[in-house]
């Protein structure tokens, strides 16, 4: 919300074209333009955000995308030259935003500035999308509720010339451990990557698990992928599934220390969960430094029984939530099993006395960005 005319008594909002339904936004790193995706129509609205411009806070262009209907998420690659969009057709679309290609005479546009220059077919779906430190690589998630065998993807640019743009997409498996246990990362809908490229984090919405529960412990969570930009990305661990949640977005803090995720719930009681990235990596790389009891509860989790403790193993990462193995992973995410019989009945709550409860937001939180 911006008051475009502060001299008046009312808040005069930025005007988008009639019928616009903004779904996502990406800001040009040079702060010249904001690119706004419409969730109902295949349009990108280009908003002038340069305060020195005569068209400040005005939509100066609408870019049509080759999709039958609305758009989903968008990102700008790290050299600030391409805008990538996921759309209702489950493909990835690319716009040239390189300022060096902006024509001096607007009657001619030989380098296709602010035009769609590519469409990468992603047959297993594309929903979440994010940039990486490598300008030639973009990561995405399929958002496919029917399969997790292709839940995470990498798009690699093979020709960056806007007149002959080309890119290839490849998928990686989001399955974790046994197909028959409750613990998994289902329906990847958003992704973020560490600046050094060591790990990526995927939000799993798991709507089918919530709608058809075979185990009350199922729910939305976050998967951790090792070497996401390499030839063999591997899902190595995940956070605790939260029943009745539909995890839908996540972001790393600008210093890379904290992972913040958006957890709307079926009954619209949304929260933000915050995790310690360093503590996640410690548990992944040295699980033997942590103890689990006979019910796979870690030290300092609710009900931990020291009398039957053992060292955790790498194999445990595929079947035990990482925030159960190492509770220090939770900065503001302590919502765990605190009752029930641990066989076919599980009661979840924020443990009494904890100072690491999730941050209540309410409503239905969706978008998430880091300042």
PEPE-V162149 format. One line per field, one symbol per residue. ss: DSSP state (~ for helix, > for strand, _ for the rest). Layout:
ss = ???
This chain:
ss = _____________________>>>>>>_____>>>>>>____>>>>>>__________>>>>>>______>>>>>>_____>>>>>>____>>>>>__~~~______________>>>>>________>>>_____>>>>>__________>>>>>>>>______>>>>>>>_______________>>>>>>_____>>>>>>__~~~~~________>>>>>>>_______>>>>>___>__>___>>>>_____>>>>>>_>___>_>>>>>>~~~~~~~~~_~~~_>>_____>_______~~~_>>__~~~~~___~~~~_~~~>>>___>>>>>_____>>>>_________>>__>________
